[in-house]
């Protein structure tokens, strides 16, 4: 009887030793990739204005979206509403910004401009067609009431996101 109990305990213990956790891994590569094709530069056409407009001596940034999976993503682009770094500023800054489609790999993407949603300083575009689309976000900052910006370096950030739907 003792041998029978020992044998059952030995078999039960060995069955537990045969159990194994099996890991399943996977990597997902985004089917929407964002590139900065051109960084922006503020021009200073008047003492109280900084602008990325070419007419104001600035350079408008260009953000490129490469989309492999049509209809699965939306582009969300936010123009600046503050400086990420600047000299000390002691007055109010008035911000303006917009985002436009500048270049497309498929003519159907031209509808992105008319179908965009705009709120605050953010523009959303449904990326319904696979291919490449370039966006131009503009930025303009006016300081105080006719007050000149202090000398120094000014930086602001355009936030470009690709959100899965």
Secondary structure, DSSP 8 states (H G I E B T S, - for coil): -HHHHHHHHHHHHHHHHT------------SEEEEEEE--B-B-SSTTEEE--GGGT-B--EEEEEESSTTSEEEEEE--SS-SB-S---S-EEEEEEEEEEEESSGGGGHHHHH-EEETTEEEEEE-SSEEEEEEEEEEEEETTT----SS--B---EEEEEE-
